[in-house]
Every structure is written in C-alpha cells, then in structure tokens.
Amino acid sequence: MSILLLIVLGLAAGWLASVIMGTSSQGVLSDIIFGVLGALVGGLIMNLLDQPGVTGFNVYSILVAALGAMVLIWIGRRLRTA
C-alpha cells in the first residue's frame, strides 16, 4: 500500500473512530495518526482472533483500523483520568 493510500485510510479510520467515541474535535492530523496507529493495533487484534488484519484499501481495512483507533482512544482516556 502506498503512503498516500495509508494516509487516506488513516484519515477515514481515525475520523470514524473519533465520531463513534465522541471525540470529533481532534483535527485532521490527529485523525490520521490515530487511524494509522489504529491500523497496527486493529491488525494485531484481528490476528489474535485468527482473522486477517488490514488487507489493503477497502471497507474491511477501514473498519479494522477504526477498531484499533477506538482502542487507542479508550486507552488514552483511561490514562488521562488515572
């Protein structure tokens, strides 16, 4: 996957995760970072469940990356309140 597609996938996944988690005021750069890191975390989670991780630029990959981004947002919230 090219860098440009990875950025677009990260933006879409990060935005989706921020909307679902109720943190939609993060900004574009934050959405991209959470989306790209979420793709790594989501891929790890899916591999632990014996499912494919991010498989390219498709809806499944965006959902996997959004899952990972939601986990990161949740962890960040827990660390901030601790």
Buried (B, 14 or more C-beta within 10 A) or exposed (E): EEEEEBEBBBBBBBBBBBEBBEBEEBEEEBBBBBBBBBBBBBBEBBEEEEEEBBEEBEEBBBBBBBBBBBBBBEEEEEEEEE
